[in-house]
Amino acid sequence: MTEVRTHEVDAGGVTLHVEERGQGHPLLVLHGFTGSTHSVAEICEALASTGRRVIALDLIGHGASSAPDSVAPYRMHACVLQIHGVLVSLNALGADLLGYSMGGRAALCLLVKQPAAIRSAVLIGASAGLARDEERAARVAQDEALAARIEAKGLAAFVEHWMALPLFASQARRLAPSALEAARQQRLANRPQGLANSLRGMGTGAQPPLHAELVSVQNPVLFAVGDEDAKFFDIARDLASRMPNARVAVVPEAGHAAHLENPAAVVSIAHEFLQTDRDSSWPR
């Protein structure tokens, strides 16, 4: 096991819990909604063994990071400033980046708003928000109802609901019972107000869509998607087509949370991408 170095970093007015492993060029890892550094620990450990300084953080409202009562610090632009602040604090500007789902959306926003802060990115099951006004309004209403449900019925009931969603059905088929229980316990370690405000502040509907801005991103980007995640495969193809240096890779035997269902394949795909000369010849 690689030594884990922990930090509590003040960034953008909040305190974020950060874990580091290994040495070498920095690689920042961002978890998904309800996740934490614990949910990405397996791939962080594997990537650190490839000669990387792997930095993982608990996004605002998650894990051991701040979970303020106000929604303002959870807005996507505020989250991007917080992530950038961590990179500055740890002398890791120019890092590569790996983000999953919500963490992938935050990573994509960071690439749009602060492209010089990141060298390249691997985005797993990521989107650029919702392009149409009516889609965003419907999703905001859906996320507000979910946030209210967390507050009214408690975290345990929400976690049962969340893990039963069709998006995560492949995990129930593929992961061992012990791994599913570990994932459940990790989610239960979050705080209700943190998850509720995360939905309100940086949910898919709440975040400003990035589609029109993607053409300006020159950084090499790899969209990785599980072969059973048809919805996000279509999203990945669309987003890659809008960017000058983006590609799509399919992770075999995996659904939305490909890094949990086939971590070895994700690590191999990410390592190859980050180590290879990136030209525009790879078909999208």
Secondary structure as a PSIPRED ss2 file (coil, helix, strand):
# PSIPRED VFORMAT (PSIPRED V4.0)

   1 M C   1.000  0.000  0.000
   2 T C   1.000  0.000  0.000
   3 E C   1.000  0.000  0.000
   4 V E   0.000  0.000  1.000
   5 R E   0.000  0.000  1.000
   6 T E   0.000  0.000  1.000
   7 H E   0.000  0.000  1.000
   8 E E   0.000  0.000  1.000
   9 V E   0.000  0.000  1.000
  10 D E   0.000  0.000  1.000
  11 A E   0.000  0.000  1.000
  12 G C   1.000  0.000  0.000
  13 G C   1.000  0.000  0.000
  14 V E   0.000  0.000  1.000
  15 T E   0.000  0.000  1.000
  16 L E   0.000  0.000  1.000
  17 H E   0.000  0.000  1.000
  18 V E   0.000  0.000  1.000
  19 E E   0.000  0.000  1.000
  20 E E   0.000  0.000  1.000
  21 R E   0.000  0.000  1.000
  22 G C   1.000  0.000  0.000
  23 Q C   1.000  0.000  0.000
  24 G C   1.000  0.000  0.000
  25 H E   0.000  0.000  1.000
  26 P E   0.000  0.000  1.000
  27 L E   0.000  0.000  1.000
  28 L E   0.000  0.000  1.000
  29 V E   0.000  0.000  1.000
  30 L E   0.000  0.000  1.000
  31 H C   1.000  0.000  0.000
  32 G C   1.000  0.000  0.000
  33 F C   1.000  0.000  0.000
  34 T C   1.000  0.000  0.000
  35 G C   1.000  0.000  0.000
  36 S C   1.000  0.000  0.000
  37 T H   0.000  1.000  0.000
  38 H H   0.000  1.000  0.000
  39 S H   0.000  1.000  0.000
  40 V H   0.000  1.000  0.000
  41 A H   0.000  1.000  0.000
  42 E H   0.000  1.000  0.000
  43 I H   0.000  1.000  0.000
  44 C H   0.000  1.000  0.000
  45 E H   0.000  1.000  0.000
  46 A H   0.000  1.000  0.000
  47 L H   0.000  1.000  0.000
  48 A H   0.000  1.000  0.000
  49 S C   1.000  0.000  0.000
  50 T C   1.000  0.000  0.000
  51 G C   1.000  0.000  0.000
  52 R E   0.000  0.000  1.000
  53 R E   0.000  0.000  1.000
  54 V E   0.000  0.000  1.000
  55 I E   0.000  0.000  1.000
  56 A E   0.000  0.000  1.000
  57 L E   0.000  0.000  1.000
  58 D C   1.000  0.000  0.000
  59 L C   1.000  0.000  0.000
  60 I C   1.000  0.000  0.000
  61 G C   1.000  0.000  0.000
  62 H C   1.000  0.000  0.000
  63 G C   1.000  0.000  0.000
  64 A C   1.000  0.000  0.000
  65 S C   1.000  0.000  0.000
  66 S C   1.000  0.000  0.000
  67 A C   1.000  0.000  0.000
  68 P C   1.000  0.000  0.000
  69 D C   1.000  0.000  0.000
  70 S C   1.000  0.000  0.000
  71 V C   1.000  0.000  0.000
  72 A H   0.000  1.000  0.000
  73 P H   0.000  1.000  0.000
  74 Y H   0.000  1.000  0.000
  75 R C   1.000  0.000  0.000
  76 M H   0.000  1.000  0.000
  77 H H   0.000  1.000  0.000
  78 A H   0.000  1.000  0.000
  79 C H   0.000  1.000  0.000
  80 V H   0.000  1.000  0.000
  81 L H   0.000  1.000  0.000
  82 Q H   0.000  1.000  0.000
  83 I H   0.000  1.000  0.000
  84 H H   0.000  1.000  0.000
  85 G H   0.000  1.000  0.000
  86 V H   0.000  1.000  0.000
  87 L H   0.000  1.000  0.000
  88 V H   0.000  1.000  0.000
  89 S H   0.000  1.000  0.000
  90 L C   1.000  0.000  0.000
  91 N C   1.000  0.000  0.000
  92 A C   1.000  0.000  0.000
  93 L C   1.000  0.000  0.000
  94 G C   1.000  0.000  0.000
  95 A E   0.000  0.000  1.000
  96 D E   0.000  0.000  1.000
  97 L E   0.000  0.000  1.000
  98 L E   0.000  0.000  1.000
  99 G E   0.000  0.000  1.000
 100 Y E   0.000  0.000  1.000
 101 S C   1.000  0.000  0.000
 102 M H   0.000  1.000  0.000
 103 G H   0.000  1.000  0.000
 104 G H   0.000  1.000  0.000
 105 R H   0.000  1.000  0.000
 106 A H   0.000  1.000  0.000
 107 A H   0.000  1.000  0.000
 108 L H   0.000  1.000  0.000
 109 C H   0.000  1.000  0.000
 110 L H   0.000  1.000  0.000
 111 L H   0.000  1.000  0.000
 112 V H   0.000  1.000  0.000
 113 K H   0.000  1.000  0.000
 114 Q C   1.000  0.000  0.000
 115 P H   0.000  1.000  0.000
 116 A H   0.000  1.000  0.000
 117 A H   0.000  1.000  0.000
 118 I E   0.000  0.000  1.000
 119 R E   0.000  0.000  1.000
 120 S E   0.000  0.000  1.000
 121 A E   0.000  0.000  1.000
 122 V E   0.000  0.000  1.000
 123 L E   0.000  0.000  1.000
 124 I E   0.000  0.000  1.000
 125 G C   1.000  0.000  0.000
 126 A C   1.000  0.000  0.000
 127 S C   1.000  0.000  0.000
 128 A C   1.000  0.000  0.000
 129 G C   1.000  0.000  0.000
 130 L C   1.000  0.000  0.000
 131 A C   1.000  0.000  0.000
 132 R C   1.000  0.000  0.000
 133 D H   0.000  1.000  0.000
 134 E H   0.000  1.000  0.000
 135 E H   0.000  1.000  0.000
 136 R H   0.000  1.000  0.000
 137 A H   0.000  1.000  0.000
 138 A H   0.000  1.000  0.000
 139 R H   0.000  1.000  0.000
 140 V H   0.000  1.000  0.000
 141 A H   0.000  1.000  0.000
 142 Q H   0.000  1.000  0.000
 143 D H   0.000  1.000  0.000
 144 E H   0.000  1.000  0.000
 145 A H   0.000  1.000  0.000
 146 L H   0.000  1.000  0.000
 147 A H   0.000  1.000  0.000
 148 A H   0.000  1.000  0.000
 149 R H   0.000  1.000  0.000
 150 I H   0.000  1.000  0.000
 151 E H   0.000  1.000  0.000
 152 A H   0.000  1.000  0.000
 153 K H   0.000  1.000  0.000
 154 G C   1.000  0.000  0.000
 155 L H   0.000  1.000  0.000
 156 A H   0.000  1.000  0.000
 157 A H   0.000  1.000  0.000
 158 F H   0.000  1.000  0.000
 159 V H   0.000  1.000  0.000
 160 E H   0.000  1.000  0.000
 161 H H   0.000  1.000  0.000
 162 W H   0.000  1.000  0.000
 163 M H   0.000  1.000  0.000
 164 A C   1.000  0.000  0.000
 165 L C   1.000  0.000  0.000
 166 P H   0.000  1.000  0.000
 167 L H   0.000  1.000  0.000
 168 F H   0.000  1.000  0.000
 169 A H   0.000  1.000  0.000
 170 S H   0.000  1.000  0.000
 171 Q H   0.000  1.000  0.000
 172 A H   0.000  1.000  0.000
 173 R H   0.000  1.000  0.000
 174 R H   0.000  1.000  0.000
 175 L C   1.000  0.000  0.000
 176 A C   1.000  0.000  0.000
 177 P H   0.000  1.000  0.000
 178 S H   0.000  1.000  0.000
 179 A H   0.000  1.000  0.000
 180 L H   0.000  1.000  0.000
 181 E H   0.000  1.000  0.000
 182 A H   0.000  1.000  0.000
 183 A H   0.000  1.000  0.000
 184 R H   0.000  1.000  0.000
 185 Q H   0.000  1.000  0.000
 186 Q H   0.000  1.000  0.000
 187 R H   0.000  1.000  0.000
 188 L H   0.000  1.000  0.000
 189 A C   1.000  0.000  0.000
 190 N C   1.000  0.000  0.000
 191 R C   1.000  0.000  0.000
 192 P H   0.000  1.000  0.000
 193 Q H   0.000  1.000  0.000
 194 G H   0.000  1.000  0.000
 195 L H   0.000  1.000  0.000
 196 A H   0.000  1.000  0.000
 197 N H   0.000  1.000  0.000
 198 S H   0.000  1.000  0.000
 199 L H   0.000  1.000  0.000
 200 R H   0.000  1.000  0.000
 201 G H   0.000  1.000  0.000
 202 M H   0.000  1.000  0.000
 203 G C   1.000  0.000  0.000
 204 T C   1.000  0.000  0.000
 205 G C   1.000  0.000  0.000
 206 A C   1.000  0.000  0.000
 207 Q C   1.000  0.000  0.000
 208 P C   1.000  0.000  0.000
 209 P C   1.000  0.000  0.000
 210 L C   1.000  0.000  0.000
 211 H H   0.000  1.000  0.000
 212 A H   0.000  1.000  0.000
 213 E H   0.000  1.000  0.000
 214 L H   0.000  1.000  0.000
 215 V H   0.000  1.000  0.000
 216 S H   0.000  1.000  0.000
 217 V C   1.000  0.000  0.000
 218 Q C   1.000  0.000  0.000
 219 N C   1.000  0.000  0.000
 220 P C   1.000  0.000  0.000
 221 V E   0.000  0.000  1.000
 222 L E   0.000  0.000  1.000
 223 F E   0.000  0.000  1.000
 224 A E   0.000  0.000  1.000
 225 V E   0.000  0.000  1.000
 226 G E   0.000  0.000  1.000
 227 D C   1.000  0.000  0.000
 228 E C   1.000  0.000  0.000
 229 D C   1.000  0.000  0.000
 230 A H   0.000  1.000  0.000
 231 K H   0.000  1.000  0.000
 232 F H   0.000  1.000  0.000
 233 F H   0.000  1.000  0.000
 234 D H   0.000  1.000  0.000
 235 I H   0.000  1.000  0.000
 236 A H   0.000  1.000  0.000
 237 R H   0.000  1.000  0.000
 238 D H   0.000  1.000  0.000
 239 L H   0.000  1.000  0.000
 240 A H   0.000  1.000  0.000
 241 S H   0.000  1.000  0.000
 242 R C   1.000  0.000  0.000
 243 M C   1.000  0.000  0.000
 244 P C   1.000  0.000  0.000
 245 N C   1.000  0.000  0.000
 246 A E   0.000  0.000  1.000
 247 R E   0.000  0.000  1.000
 248 V E   0.000  0.000  1.000
 249 A E   0.000  0.000  1.000
 250 V E   0.000  0.000  1.000
 251 V E   0.000  0.000  1.000
 252 P C   1.000  0.000  0.000
 253 E C   1.000  0.000  0.000
 254 A C   1.000  0.000  0.000
 255 G C   1.000  0.000  0.000
 256 H C   1.000  0.000  0.000
 257 A C   1.000  0.000  0.000
 258 A H   0.000  1.000  0.000
 259 H H   0.000  1.000  0.000
 260 L H   0.000  1.000  0.000
 261 E H   0.000  1.000  0.000
 262 N C   1.000  0.000  0.000
 263 P H   0.000  1.000  0.000
 264 A H   0.000  1.000  0.000
 265 A H   0.000  1.000  0.000
 266 V H   0.000  1.000  0.000
 267 V H   0.000  1.000  0.000
 268 S H   0.000  1.000  0.000
 269 I H   0.000  1.000  0.000
 270 A H   0.000  1.000  0.000
 271 H H   0.000  1.000  0.000
 272 E H   0.000  1.000  0.000
 273 F H   0.000  1.000  0.000
 274 L H   0.000  1.000  0.000
 275 Q H   0.000  1.000  0.000
 276 T C   1.000  0.000  0.000
 277 D C   1.000  0.000  0.000
 278 R C   1.000  0.000  0.000
 279 D C   1.000  0.000  0.000
 280 S C   1.000  0.000  0.000
 281 S C   1.000  0.000  0.000
 282 W C   1.000  0.000  0.000
 283 P C   1.000  0.000  0.000
 284 R C   1.000  0.000  0.000
